Amino acid sequence: ADALTADALSTGLFVLGPDAALAFAARQPGIEVIVIEVGNDESAAAPLRVRTSSGLEGSLRLLVEDIELVKRAGAGE
């Protein structure tokens, strides 16, 4: 994709919010999403959590310990 398309998608997906952005990516071939969220409750395993669309599953390597990589329901089972 070109830069203009990537920028438009980034803005639109941000406005949709994390769950809707991931759902959109699941329906669109060739579009992948990384969602980085601040853990807002004390039971969170880490202050930041990362969710990805299915095409990025297993391709991220976390470089710091206090980030939780959330696997999709049913992934890897």
Disulfide bonds with the S-S distance in Angstrom:
none
